Amino acid sequence: RRAGGELLVEGRPAELLDLSELGAQLTAKTPLKPNRTVELRLDPGGRGLSVGARIAWVKLELTRGGSIYRAGVEFVEPDRQALARFCDQNRA
């Protein structure tokens, strides 16, 4: 499911690119490292949802505005019902 929007990774801003009940793809300006477990806060400006995630892969991308880190994460023991509701409510 495509989803755009903001999220926080360990309290730092990032952009949500794609979201499912199993994981997400995101970009961040702060370095991300594969195999690290992080806390994600989806929809930080609203009611939000916090979920633990393992960074599965990272790709450094150079842009005109500087470097960004594109990453794929898989959720760790997520509340699948809460994630399904969040996905349904935030479809792009």
Buried (B, 14 or more C-beta within 10 A) or exposed (E): EEBEBBBBBEEEEBBBBBBBBEBBBBBBBEEBEEEEEBEBBBBBEEEEBEBEBBBEEBEEEEEEEEEBBBBBBBBEEBBEEBBEEBBEEBEE
